């Protein structure tokens, strides 16, 4: 049981860290790049919330891809044959 919890914790950390650049890519798709300097406070707040949406969407996407790959791995694994005596 301890190995399962440790593995899930590591996947949680990997997902949280990998979602950071994906959230920035999410902003880039909407045209918010580092060249935008003079912004109003409302616009900065909008960009922050848009980044958070992209971050959490990326995190959920990483976990969905992980679960799909685990399901495919378990479905394609050869079945163990029972020995009859």
PDB file with one MODEL, atoms N, CA, C and O in Angstrom:
MODEL        1
ATOM      1  N   UNK A   1       0.822  -1.193   0.000  1.00  0.00           N
ATOM      2  CA  UNK A   1       0.000   0.000   0.000  1.00  0.00           C
ATOM      3  C   UNK A   1       0.869   1.261   0.000  1.00  0.00           C
ATOM      4  O   UNK A   1       0.512   2.270  -0.609  1.00  0.00           O
ATOM      5  N   UNK A   2       2.001   1.192   0.683  1.00  0.00           N
ATOM      6  CA  UNK A   2       2.891   2.344   0.751  1.00  0.00           C
ATOM      7  C   UNK A   2       3.483   2.701  -0.600  1.00  0.00           C
ATOM      8  O   UNK A   2       3.685   3.875  -0.909  1.00  0.00           O
ATOM      9  N   UNK A   3       3.765   1.658  -1.423  1.00  0.00           N
ATOM     10  CA  UNK A   3       4.308   1.920  -2.755  1.00  0.00           C
ATOM     11  C   UNK A   3       3.289   2.628  -3.634  1.00  0.00           C
ATOM     12  O   UNK A   3       3.644   3.502  -4.424  1.00  0.00           O
ATOM     13  N   UNK A   4       2.028   2.252  -3.499  1.00  0.00           N
ATOM     14  CA  UNK A   4       0.968   2.862  -4.308  1.00  0.00           C
ATOM     15  C   UNK A   4       0.812   4.333  -3.949  1.00  0.00           C
ATOM     16  O   UNK A   4       0.680   5.180  -4.832  1.00  0.00           O
ATOM     17  N   UNK A   5       0.828   4.635  -2.667  1.00  0.00           N
ATOM     18  CA  UNK A   5       0.698   6.028  -2.226  1.00  0.00           C
ATOM     19  C   UNK A   5       1.905   6.844  -2.677  1.00  0.00           C
ATOM     20  O   UNK A   5       1.754   7.982  -3.119  1.00  0.00           O
ATOM     21  N   UNK A   6       3.098   6.270  -2.567  1.00  0.00           N
ATOM     22  CA  UNK A   6       4.309   6.978  -3.004  1.00  0.00           C
ATOM     23  C   UNK A   6       4.276   7.239  -4.505  1.00  0.00           C
ATOM     24  O   UNK A   6       4.647   8.323  -4.955  1.00  0.00           O
ATOM     25  N   UNK A   7       3.832   6.248  -5.285  1.00  0.00           N
ATOM     26  CA  UNK A   7       3.759   6.424  -6.738  1.00  0.00           C
ATOM     27  C   UNK A   7       2.738   7.503  -7.106  1.00  0.00           C
ATOM     28  O   UNK A   7       2.993   8.322  -7.989  1.00  0.00           O
ATOM     29  N   UNK A   8       1.590   7.507  -6.435  1.00  0.00           N
ATOM     30  CA  UNK A   8       0.580   8.526  -6.711  1.00  0.00           C
ATOM     31  C   UNK A   8       1.073   9.919  -6.318  1.00  0.00           C
ATOM     32  O   UNK A   8       0.780  10.897  -7.005  1.00  0.00           O
ATOM     33  N   UNK A   9       1.819  10.011  -5.219  1.00  0.00           N
ATOM     34  CA  UNK A   9       2.369  11.299  -4.800  1.00  0.00           C
ATOM     35  C   UNK A   9       3.365  11.824  -5.822  1.00  0.00           C
ATOM     36  O   UNK A   9       3.369  13.014  -6.138  1.00  0.00           O
ATOM     37  N   UNK A  10       4.210  10.936  -6.337  1.00  0.00           N
ATOM     38  CA  UNK A  10       5.179  11.359  -7.357  1.00  0.00           C
ATOM     39  C   UNK A  10       4.450  11.809  -8.618  1.00  0.00           C
ATOM     40  O   UNK A  10       4.830  12.814  -9.218  1.00  0.00           O
ATOM     41  N   UNK A  11       3.405  11.080  -9.035  1.00  0.00           N
ATOM     42  CA  UNK A  11       2.637  11.497 -10.209  1.00  0.00           C
ATOM     43  C   UNK A  11       1.940  12.834  -9.969  1.00  0.00           C
ATOM     44  O   UNK A  11       1.814  13.642 -10.890  1.00  0.00           O
ATOM     45  N   UNK A  12       1.486  13.073  -8.740  1.00  0.00           N
ATOM     46  CA  UNK A  12       0.875  14.360  -8.412  1.00  0.00           C
ATOM     47  C   UNK A  12       1.887  15.488  -8.584  1.00  0.00           C
ATOM     48  O   UNK A  12       1.574  16.519  -9.180  1.00  0.00           O
ATOM     49  N   UNK A  13       3.099  15.296  -8.064  1.00  0.00           N
ATOM     50  CA  UNK A  13       4.134  16.317  -8.193  1.00  0.00           C
ATOM     51  C   UNK A  13       4.534  16.524  -9.651  1.00  0.00           C
ATOM     52  O   UNK A  13       4.699  17.662 -10.090  1.00  0.00           O
ATOM     53  N   UNK A  14       4.689  15.445 -10.401  1.00  0.00           N
ATOM     54  CA  UNK A  14       5.044  15.560 -11.822  1.00  0.00           C
ATOM     55  C   UNK A  14       3.945  16.298 -12.575  1.00  0.00           C
ATOM     56  O   UNK A  14       4.231  17.151 -13.415  1.00  0.00           O
ATOM     57  N   UNK A  15       2.695  15.977 -12.279  1.00  0.00           N
ATOM     58  CA  UNK A  15       1.578  16.650 -12.944  1.00  0.00           C
ATOM     59  C   UNK A  15       1.522  18.134 -12.619  1.00  0.00           C
ATOM     60  O   UNK A  15       1.282  18.958 -13.501  1.00  0.00           O
ATOM     61  N   UNK A  16       1.743  18.476 -11.351  1.00  0.00           N
ATOM     62  CA  UNK A  16       1.717  19.890 -10.958  1.00  0.00           C
ATOM     63  C   UNK A  16       2.855  20.675 -11.603  1.00  0.00           C
ATOM     64  O   UNK A  16       2.661  21.814 -12.026  1.00  0.00           O
ATOM     65  N   UNK A  17       4.035  20.075 -11.679  1.00  0.00           N
ATOM     66  CA  UNK A  17       5.183  20.766 -12.276  1.00  0.00           C
ATOM     67  C   UNK A  17       5.040  20.858 -13.792  1.00  0.00           C
ATOM     68  O   UNK A  17       5.357  21.891 -14.382  1.00  0.00           O
ATOM     69  N   UNK A  18       4.567  19.790 -14.424  1.00  0.00           N
ATOM     70  CA  UNK A  18       4.419  19.799 -15.888  1.00  0.00           C
ATOM     71  C   UNK A  18       3.311  20.735 -16.337  1.00  0.00           C
ATOM     72  O   UNK A  18       3.328  21.197 -17.478  1.00  0.00           O
ATOM     73  N   UNK A  19       2.354  21.027 -15.475  1.00  0.00           N
ATOM     74  CA  UNK A  19       1.250  21.907 -15.850  1.00  0.00           C
ATOM     75  C   UNK A  19       1.667  23.381 -15.884  1.00  0.00           C
ATOM     76  O   UNK A  19       0.977  24.195 -16.498  1.00  0.00           O
ATOM     77  N   UNK A  20       2.767  23.733 -15.244  1.00  0.00           N
ATOM     78  CA  UNK A  20       3.212  25.138 -15.230  1.00  0.00           C
ATOM     79  C   UNK A  20       3.531  25.636 -16.639  1.00  0.00           C
ATOM     80  O   UNK A  20       2.957  26.640 -17.059  1.00  0.00           O
ATOM     81  N   UNK A  21       4.425  24.975 -17.391  1.00  0.00           N
ATOM     82  CA  UNK A  21       4.679  25.482 -18.749  1.00  0.00           C
ATOM     83  C   UNK A  21       3.481  25.299 -19.679  1.00  0.00           C
ATOM     84  O   UNK A  21       3.306  26.073 -20.620  1.00  0.00           O
ATOM     85  N   UNK A  22       2.662  24.289 -19.425  1.00  0.00           N
ATOM     86  CA  UNK A  22       1.478  24.105 -20.268  1.00  0.00           C
ATOM     87  C   UNK A  22       0.461  25.226 -20.051  1.00  0.00           C
ATOM     88  O   UNK A  22      -0.255  25.604 -20.978  1.00  0.00           O
ATOM     89  N   UNK A  23       0.395  25.754 -18.836  1.00  0.00           N
ATOM     90  CA  UNK A  23      -0.458  26.913 -18.579  1.00  0.00           C
ATOM     91  C   UNK A  23       0.031  28.144 -19.327  1.00  0.00           C
ATOM     92  O   UNK A  23      -0.773  28.946 -19.801  1.00  0.00           O
ATOM     93  N   UNK A  24       1.342  28.294 -19.435  1.00  0.00           N
ATOM     94  CA  UNK A  24       1.910  29.412 -20.194  1.00  0.00           C
ATOM     95  C   UNK A  24       1.628  29.243 -21.682  1.00  0.00           C
ATOM     96  O   UNK A  24       1.332  30.216 -22.375  1.00  0.00           O
ATOM     97  N   UNK A  25       1.717  28.010 -22.174  1.00  0.00           N
ATOM     98  CA  UNK A  25       1.374  27.740 -23.577  1.00  0.00           C
ATOM     99  C   UNK A  25      -0.096  28.054 -23.822  1.00  0.00           C
ATOM    100  O   UNK A  25      -0.457  28.557 -24.886  1.00  0.00           O
ATOM    101  N   UNK A  26      -0.941  27.760 -22.845  1.00  0.00           N
ATOM    102  CA  UNK A  26      -2.367  28.083 -22.936  1.00  0.00           C
ATOM    103  C   UNK A  26      -2.562  29.588 -23.120  1.00  0.00           C
ATOM    104  O   UNK A  26      -3.378  30.004 -23.943  1.00  0.00           O
ATOM    105  N   UNK A  27      -1.826  30.411 -22.370  1.00  0.00           N
ATOM    106  CA  UNK A  27      -1.903  31.868 -22.539  1.00  0.00           C
ATOM    107  C   UNK A  27      -1.374  32.285 -23.904  1.00  0.00           C
ATOM    108  O   UNK A  27      -1.916  33.200 -24.525  1.00  0.00           O
ATOM    109  N   UNK A  28      -0.326  31.628 -24.373  1.00  0.00           N
ATOM    110  CA  UNK A  28       0.266  31.957 -25.665  1.00  0.00           C
ATOM    111  C   UNK A  28      -0.732  31.727 -26.792  1.00  0.00           C
ATOM    112  O   UNK A  28      -0.756  32.487 -27.760  1.00  0.00           O
ATOM    113  N   UNK A  29      -1.561  30.678 -26.677  1.00  0.00           N
ATOM    114  CA  UNK A  29      -2.585  30.417 -27.691  1.00  0.00           C
ATOM    115  C   UNK A  29      -3.573  31.572 -27.799  1.00  0.00           C
ATOM    116  O   UNK A  29      -4.109  31.830 -28.876  1.00  0.00           O
ATOM    117  N   UNK A  30      -3.816  32.268 -26.692  1.00  0.00           N
ATOM    118  CA  UNK A  30      -4.739  33.399 -26.695  1.00  0.00           C
ATOM    119  C   UNK A  30      -4.052  34.716 -27.036  1.00  0.00           C
ATOM    120  O   UNK A  30      -4.702  35.761 -27.058  1.00  0.00           O
ATOM    121  N   UNK A  31      -2.757  34.683 -27.299  1.00  0.00           N
ATOM    122  CA  UNK A  31      -2.045  35.870 -27.742  1.00  0.00           C
ATOM    123  C   UNK A  31      -1.428  36.694 -26.630  1.00  0.00           C
ATOM    124  O   UNK A  31      -1.000  37.822 -26.873  1.00  0.00           O
ATOM    125  N   UNK A  32      -1.371  36.168 -25.424  1.00  0.00           N
ATOM    126  CA  UNK A  32      -0.739  36.885 -24.324  1.00  0.00           C
ATOM    127  C   UNK A  32       0.711  36.433 -24.223  1.00  0.00           C
ATOM    128  O   UNK A  32       0.998  35.339 -23.737  1.00  0.00           O
ATOM    129  N   UNK A  33       1.622  37.284 -24.685  1.00  0.00           N
ATOM    130  CA  UNK A  33       3.043  36.956 -24.673  1.00  0.00           C
ATOM    131  C   UNK A  33       3.780  37.912 -23.744  1.00  0.00           C
ATOM    132  O   UNK A  33       3.176  38.806 -23.152  1.00  0.00           O
ATOM    133  N   UNK A  34       5.075  37.718 -23.622  1.00  0.00           N
ATOM    134  CA  UNK A  34       5.869  38.560 -22.718  1.00  0.00           C
ATOM    135  C   UNK A  34       6.058  39.979 -23.254  1.00  0.00           C
ATOM    136  O   UNK A  34       6.530  40.849 -22.524  1.00  0.00           O
ATOM    137  N   UNK A  35       5.699  40.228 -24.515  1.00  0.00           N
ATOM    138  CA  UNK A  35       5.847  41.571 -25.069  1.00  0.00           C
ATOM    139  C   UNK A  35       4.784  42.538 -24.546  1.00  0.00           C
ATOM    140  O   UNK A  35       4.946  43.752 -24.672  1.00  0.00           O
ATOM    141  N   UNK A  36       3.719  42.031 -23.972  1.00  0.00           N
ATOM    142  CA  UNK A  36       2.652  42.883 -23.436  1.00  0.00           C
ATOM    143  C   UNK A  36       3.109  43.401 -22.074  1.00  0.00           C
ATOM    144  O   UNK A  36       3.248  42.629 -21.125  1.00  0.00           O
ATOM    145  N   UNK A  37       3.342  44.723 -21.982  1.00  0.00           N
ATOM    146  CA  UNK A  37       3.894  45.285 -20.748  1.00  0.00           C
ATOM    147  C   UNK A  37       2.888  46.197 -20.052  1.00  0.00           C
ATOM    148  O   UNK A  37       2.587  45.994 -18.876  1.00  0.00           O
ATOM    149  N   UNK A  38       2.371  47.182 -20.747  1.00  0.00           N
ATOM    150  CA  UNK A  38       1.487  48.167 -20.136  1.00  0.00           C
ATOM    151  C   UNK A  38       0.048  47.663 -20.165  1.00  0.00           C
ATOM    152  O   UNK A  38      -0.665  47.823 -21.155  1.00  0.00           O
ATOM    153  N   UNK A  39      -0.355  47.059 -19.067  1.00  0.00           N
ATOM    154  CA  UNK A  39      -1.708  46.530 -18.967  1.00  0.00           C
ATOM    155  C   UNK A  39      -2.416  47.156 -17.777  1.00  0.00           C
ATOM    156  O   UNK A  39      -1.787  47.520 -16.783  1.00  0.00           O
ATOM    157  N   UNK A  40      -3.714  47.276 -17.891  1.00  0.00           N
ATOM    158  CA  UNK A  40      -4.485  47.764 -16.752  1.00  0.00           C
ATOM    159  C   UNK A  40      -4.602  46.653 -15.712  1.00  0.00           C
ATOM    160  O   UNK A  40      -4.319  45.488 -15.991  1.00  0.00           O
ATOM    161  N   UNK A  41      -5.019  47.033 -14.520  1.00  0.00           N
ATOM    162  CA  UNK A  41      -5.141  46.053 -13.439  1.00  0.00           C
ATOM    163  C   UNK A  41      -6.208  45.007 -13.745  1.00  0.00           C
ATOM    164  O   UNK A  41      -6.054  43.838 -13.389  1.00  0.00           O
ATOM    165  N   UNK A  42      -7.269  45.415 -14.394  1.00  0.00           N
ATOM    166  CA  UNK A  42      -8.337  44.475 -14.759  1.00  0.00           C
ATOM    167  C   UNK A  42      -7.812  43.460 -15.761  1.00  0.00           C
ATOM    168  O   UNK A  42      -8.117  42.271 -15.665  1.00  0.00           O
ATOM    169  N   UNK A  43      -7.032  43.919 -16.712  1.00  0.00           N
ATOM    170  CA  UNK A  43      -6.478  43.023 -17.737  1.00  0.00           C
ATOM    171  C   UNK A  43      -5.474  42.042 -17.123  1.00  0.00           C
ATOM    172  O   UNK A  43      -5.439  40.872 -17.504  1.00  0.00           O
ATOM    173  N   UNK A  44      -4.652  42.519 -16.169  1.00  0.00           N
ATOM    174  CA  UNK A  44      -3.714  41.630 -15.483  1.00  0.00           C
ATOM    175  C   UNK A  44      -4.463  40.556 -14.700  1.00  0.00           C
ATOM    176  O   UNK A  44      -4.059  39.393 -14.685  1.00  0.00           O
ATOM    177  N   UNK A  45      -5.553  40.952 -14.054  1.00  0.00           N
ATOM    178  CA  UNK A  45      -6.371  40.003 -13.308  1.00  0.00           C
ATOM    179  C   UNK A  45      -6.984  38.971 -14.250  1.00  0.00           C
ATOM    180  O   UNK A  45      -7.045  37.786 -13.922  1.00  0.00           O
ATOM    181  N   UNK A  46      -7.434  39.418 -15.409  1.00  0.00           N
ATOM    182  CA  UNK A  46      -7.999  38.519 -16.418  1.00  0.00           C
ATOM    183  C   UNK A  46      -6.954  37.509 -16.885  1.00  0.00           C
ATOM    184  O   UNK A  46      -7.254  36.324 -17.027  1.00  0.00           O
ATOM    185  N   UNK A  47      -5.744  37.972 -17.122  1.00  0.00           N
ATOM    186  CA  UNK A  47      -4.668  37.081 -17.573  1.00  0.00           C
ATOM    187  C   UNK A  47      -4.320  36.074 -16.480  1.00  0.00           C
ATOM    188  O   UNK A  47      -4.057  34.909 -16.777  1.00  0.00           O
ATOM    189  N   UNK A  48      -4.315  36.507 -15.224  1.00  0.00           N
ATOM    190  CA  UNK A  48      -4.030  35.592 -14.115  1.00  0.00           C
ATOM    191  C   UNK A  48      -5.066  34.480 -14.034  1.00  0.00           C
ATOM    192  O   UNK A  48      -4.709  33.310 -13.898  1.00  0.00           O
ATOM    193  N   UNK A  49      -6.350  34.834 -14.117  1.00  0.00           N
ATOM    194  CA  UNK A  49      -7.399  33.811 -14.046  1.00  0.00           C
ATOM    195  C   UNK A  49      -7.373  32.911 -15.273  1.00  0.00           C
ATOM    196  O   UNK A  49      -7.671  31.721 -15.174  1.00  0.00           O
ATOM    197  N   UNK A  50      -7.025  33.457 -16.407  1.00  0.00           N
ATOM    198  CA  UNK A  50      -6.902  32.645 -17.614  1.00  0.00           C
ATOM    199  C   UNK A  50      -5.740  31.659 -17.474  1.00  0.00           C
ATOM    200  O   UNK A  50      -5.837  30.517 -17.924  1.00  0.00           O
ATOM    201  N   UNK A  51      -4.642  32.098 -16.852  1.00  0.00           N
ATOM    202  CA  UNK A  51      -3.521  31.194 -16.592  1.00  0.00           C
ATOM    203  C   UNK A  51      -3.933  30.069 -15.645  1.00  0.00           C
ATOM    204  O   UNK A  51      -3.587  28.909 -15.870  1.00  0.00           O
ATOM    205  N   UNK A  52      -4.671  30.406 -14.588  1.00  0.00           N
ATOM    206  CA  UNK A  52      -5.115  29.369 -13.657  1.00  0.00           C
ATOM    207  C   UNK A  52      -6.024  28.351 -14.334  1.00  0.00           C
ATOM    208  O   UNK A  52      -5.930  27.154 -14.060  1.00  0.00           O
ATOM    209  N   UNK A  53      -6.896  28.815 -15.211  1.00  0.00           N
ATOM    210  CA  UNK A  53      -7.758  27.894 -15.961  1.00  0.00           C
ATOM    211  C   UNK A  53      -6.900  26.977 -16.826  1.00  0.00           C
ATOM    212  O   UNK A  53      -7.131  25.769 -16.865  1.00  0.00           O
ATOM    213  N   UNK A  54      -5.924  27.534 -17.512  1.00  0.00           N
ATOM    214  CA  UNK A  54      -5.028  26.728 -18.336  1.00  0.00           C
ATOM    215  C   UNK A  54      -4.205  25.759 -17.515  1.00  0.00           C
ATOM    216  O   UNK A  54      -3.967  24.628 -17.939  1.00  0.00           O
ATOM    217  N   UNK A  55      -3.765  26.192 -16.340  1.00  0.00           N
ATOM    218  CA  UNK A  55      -2.966  25.341 -15.456  1.00  0.00           C
ATOM    219  C   UNK A  55      -3.771  24.131 -14.995  1.00  0.00           C
ATOM    220  O   UNK A  55      -3.309  22.995 -15.101  1.00  0.00           O
ATOM    221  N   UNK A  56      -4.974  24.376 -14.481  1.00  0.00           N
ATOM    222  CA  UNK A  56      -5.785  23.265 -13.975  1.00  0.00           C
ATOM    223  C   UNK A  56      -6.286  22.367 -15.098  1.00  0.00           C
ATOM    224  O   UNK A  56      -6.411  21.156 -14.917  1.00  0.00           O
ATOM    225  N   UNK A  57      -6.572  22.952 -16.255  1.00  0.00           N
ATOM    226  CA  UNK A  57      -6.965  22.135 -17.403  1.00  0.00           C
ATOM    227  C   UNK A  57      -5.813  21.228 -17.827  1.00  0.00           C
ATOM    228  O   UNK A  57      -6.028  20.059 -18.148  1.00  0.00           O
ATOM    229  N   UNK A  58      -4.612  21.752 -17.829  1.00  0.00           N
ATOM    230  CA  UNK A  58      -3.441  20.949 -18.181  1.00  0.00           C
ATOM    231  C   UNK A  58      -3.210  19.842 -17.161  1.00  0.00           C
ATOM    232  O   UNK A  58      -2.888  18.712 -17.528  1.00  0.00           O
ATOM    233  N   UNK A  59      -3.374  20.163 -15.893  1.00  0.00           N
ATOM    234  CA  UNK A  59      -3.191  19.165 -14.839  1.00  0.00           C
ATOM    235  C   UNK A  59      -4.196  18.024 -14.981  1.00  0.00           C
ATOM    236  O   UNK A  59      -3.828  16.853 -14.882  1.00  0.00           O
ATOM    237  N   UNK A  60      -5.454  18.361 -15.210  1.00  0.00           N
ATOM    238  CA  UNK A  60      -6.482  17.333 -15.398  1.00  0.00           C
ATOM    239  C   UNK A  60      -6.193  16.527 -16.658  1.00  0.00           C
ATOM    240  O   UNK A  60      -6.378  15.311 -16.671  1.00  0.00           O
ATOM    241  N   UNK A  61      -5.745  17.189 -17.709  1.00  0.00           N
ATOM    242  CA  UNK A  61      -5.406  16.491 -18.948  1.00  0.00           C
ATOM    243  C   UNK A  61      -4.268  15.504 -18.760  1.00  0.00           C
ATOM    244  O   UNK A  61      -4.296  14.409 -19.322  1.00  0.00           O
ATOM    245  N   UNK A  62      -3.264  15.883 -17.972  1.00  0.00           N
ATOM    246  CA  UNK A  62      -2.146  14.982 -17.694  1.00  0.00           C
ATOM    247  C   UNK A  62      -2.647  13.741 -16.963  1.00  0.00           C
ATOM    248  O   UNK A  62      -2.240  12.625 -17.284  1.00  0.00           O
ATOM    249  N   UNK A  63      -3.527  13.929 -15.981  1.00  0.00           N
ATOM    250  CA  UNK A  63      -4.052  12.783 -15.245  1.00  0.00           C
ATOM    251  C   UNK A  63      -4.942  11.907 -16.118  1.00  0.00           C
ATOM    252  O   UNK A  63      -4.902  10.684 -15.990  1.00  0.00           O
ATOM    253  N   UNK A  64      -5.737  12.495 -16.995  1.00  0.00           N
ATOM    254  CA  UNK A  64      -6.584  11.697 -17.892  1.00  0.00           C
ATOM    255  C   UNK A  64      -5.711  10.859 -18.823  1.00  0.00           C
ATOM    256  O   UNK A  64      -5.982   9.676 -19.030  1.00  0.00           O
ATOM    257  N   UNK A  65      -4.674  11.461 -19.380  1.00  0.00           N
ATOM    258  CA  UNK A  65      -3.764  10.716 -20.258  1.00  0.00           C
ATOM    259  C   UNK A  65      -3.082   9.593 -19.476  1.00  0.00           C
ATOM    260  O   UNK A  65      -2.891   8.498 -20.007  1.00  0.00           O
ATOM    261  N   UNK A  66      -2.719   9.849 -18.240  1.00  0.00           N
ATOM    262  CA  UNK A  66      -2.091   8.817 -17.411  1.00  0.00           C
ATOM    263  C   UNK A  66      -3.043   7.650 -17.177  1.00  0.00           C
ATOM    264  O   UNK A  66      -2.639   6.493 -17.291  1.00  0.00           O
ATOM    265  N   UNK A  67      -4.298   7.936 -16.852  1.00  0.00           N
ATOM    266  CA  UNK A  67      -5.261   6.859 -16.608  1.00  0.00           C
ATOM    267  C   UNK A  67      -5.571   6.077 -17.875  1.00  0.00           C
ATOM    268  O   UNK A  67      -5.742   4.859 -17.822  1.00  0.00           O
ATOM    269  N   UNK A  68      -5.645   6.754 -19.003  1.00  0.00           N
ATOM    270  CA  UNK A  68      -5.893   6.053 -20.270  1.00  0.00           C
ATOM    271  C   UNK A  68      -4.713   5.143 -20.602  1.00  0.00           C
ATOM    272  O   UNK A  68      -4.910   4.008 -21.036  1.00  0.00           O
ATOM    273  N   UNK A  69      -3.494   5.630 -20.403  1.00  0.00           N
ATOM    274  CA  UNK A  69      -2.331   4.784 -20.693  1.00  0.00           C
ATOM    275  C   UNK A  69      -2.258   3.595 -19.739  1.00  0.00           C
ATOM    276  O   UNK A  69      -1.859   2.506 -20.151  1.00  0.00           O
ATOM    277  N   UNK A  70      -2.637   3.782 -18.472  1.00  0.00           N
ATOM    278  CA  UNK A  70      -2.666   2.655 -17.538  1.00  0.00           C
ATOM    279  C   UNK A  70      -3.726   1.637 -17.943  1.00  0.00           C
ATOM    280  O   UNK A  70      -3.500   0.431 -17.839  1.00  0.00           O
ATOM    281  N   UNK A  71      -4.882   2.115 -18.404  1.00  0.00           N
ATOM    282  CA  UNK A  71      -5.945   1.206 -18.834  1.00  0.00           C
ATOM    283  C   UNK A  71      -5.517   0.417 -20.063  1.00  0.00           C
ATOM    284  O   UNK A  71      -5.758  -0.788 -20.144  1.00  0.00           O
ATOM    285  N   UNK A  72      -4.885   1.086 -21.016  1.00  0.00           N
ATOM    286  CA  UNK A  72      -4.412   0.381 -22.207  1.00  0.00           C
ATOM    287  C   UNK A  72      -3.331  -0.638 -21.860  1.00  0.00           C
ATOM    288  O   UNK A  72      -3.288  -1.728 -22.429  1.00  0.00           O
ATOM    289  N   UNK A  73      -2.470  -0.279 -20.933  1.00  0.00           N
ATOM    290  CA  UNK A  73      -1.415  -1.198 -20.515  1.00  0.00           C
ATOM    291  C   UNK A  73      -2.008  -2.440 -19.856  1.00  0.00           C
ATOM    292  O   UNK A  73      -1.557  -3.557 -20.110  1.00  0.00           O
ATOM    293  N   UNK A  74      -3.013  -2.247 -19.014  1.00  0.00           N
ATOM    294  CA  UNK A  74      -3.613  -3.405 -18.345  1.00  0.00           C
ATOM    295  C   UNK A  74      -4.451  -4.239 -19.305  1.00  0.00           C
ATOM    296  O   UNK A  74      -4.551  -5.454 -19.130  1.00  0.00           O
ATOM    297  N   UNK A  75      -5.053  -3.618 -20.314  1.00  0.00           N
ATOM    298  CA  UNK A  75      -5.853  -4.372 -21.279  1.00  0.00           C
ATOM    299  C   UNK A  75      -4.992  -5.150 -22.265  1.00  0.00           C
ATOM    300  O   UNK A  75      -5.410  -6.201 -22.750  1.00  0.00           O
ATOM    301  N   UNK A  76      -3.810  -4.656 -22.565  1.00  0.00           N
ATOM    302  CA  UNK A  76      -2.949  -5.331 -23.537  1.00  0.00           C
ATOM    303  C   UNK A  76      -1.959  -6.290 -22.891  1.00  0.00           C
ATOM    304  O   UNK A  76      -1.232  -6.987 -23.599  1.00  0.00           O
ATOM    305  N   UNK A  77      -1.914  -6.339 -21.578  1.00  0.00           N
ATOM    306  CA  UNK A  77      -1.002  -7.258 -20.889  1.00  0.00           C
ATOM    307  C   UNK A  77      -1.494  -8.689 -21.081  1.00  0.00           C
ATOM    308  O   UNK A  77      -2.698  -8.945 -21.037  1.00  0.00           O
ATOM    309  N   UNK A  78      -0.571  -9.617 -21.292  1.00  0.00           N
ATOM    310  CA  UNK A  78      -0.998 -11.013 -21.455  1.00  0.00           C
ATOM    311  C   UNK A  78      -1.591 -11.558 -20.157  1.00  0.00           C
ATOM    312  O   UNK A  78      -1.121 -11.257 -19.060  1.00  0.00           O
ATOM    313  N   UNK A  79      -2.627 -12.362 -20.315  1.00  0.00           N
ATOM    314  CA  UNK A  79      -3.277 -12.935 -19.143  1.00  0.00           C
ATOM    315  C   UNK A  79      -2.462 -14.110 -18.614  1.00  0.00           C
ATOM    316  O   UNK A  79      -1.852 -14.862 -19.373  1.00  0.00           O
ATOM    317  N   UNK A  80      -2.470 -14.242 -17.315  1.00  0.00           N
ATOM    318  CA  UNK A  80      -1.758 -15.349 -16.695  1.00  0.00           C
ATOM    319  C   UNK A  80      -2.603 -16.612 -16.816  1.00  0.00           C
ATOM    320  O   UNK A  80      -3.811 -16.594 -16.578  1.00  0.00           O
ATOM    321  N   UNK A  81      -1.955 -17.689 -17.184  1.00  0.00           N
ATOM    322  CA  UNK A  81      -2.662 -18.957 -17.308  1.00  0.00           C
ATOM    323  C   UNK A  81      -2.576 -19.710 -15.990  1.00  0.00           C
ATOM    324  O   UNK A  81      -1.516 -19.792 -15.369  1.00  0.00           O
ATOM    325  N   UNK A  82      -3.705 -20.255 -15.579  1.00  0.00           N
ATOM    326  CA  UNK A  82      -3.741 -21.020 -14.342  1.00  0.00           C
ATOM    327  C   UNK A  82      -3.291 -22.449 -14.617  1.00  0.00           C
ATOM    328  O   UNK A  82      -3.695 -23.062 -15.606  1.00  0.00           O
ATOM    329  N   UNK A  83      -2.462 -22.963 -13.744  1.00  0.00           N
ATOM    330  CA  UNK A  83      -1.982 -24.331 -13.900  1.00  0.00           C
ATOM    331  C   UNK A  83      -2.994 -25.295 -13.299  1.00  0.00           C
ATOM    332  O   UNK A  83      -3.444 -25.114 -12.167  1.00  0.00           O
ATOM    333  N   UNK A  84      -3.338 -26.303 -14.056  1.00  0.00           N
ATOM    334  CA  UNK A  84      -4.263 -27.310 -13.554  1.00  0.00           C
ATOM    335  C   UNK A  84      -3.472 -28.522 -13.103  1.00  0.00           C
ATOM    336  O   UNK A  84      -2.500 -28.916 -13.747  1.00  0.00           O
ATOM    337  N   UNK A  85      -3.887 -29.104 -12.009  1.00  0.00           N
ATOM    338  CA  UNK A  85      -3.181 -30.273 -11.479  1.00  0.00           C
ATOM    339  C   UNK A  85      -3.876 -31.541 -11.851  1.00  0.00           C
ATOM    340  O   UNK A  85      -3.419 -32.625 -11.487  1.00  0.00           O
TER     341      UNK A  85
ENDMDL
END
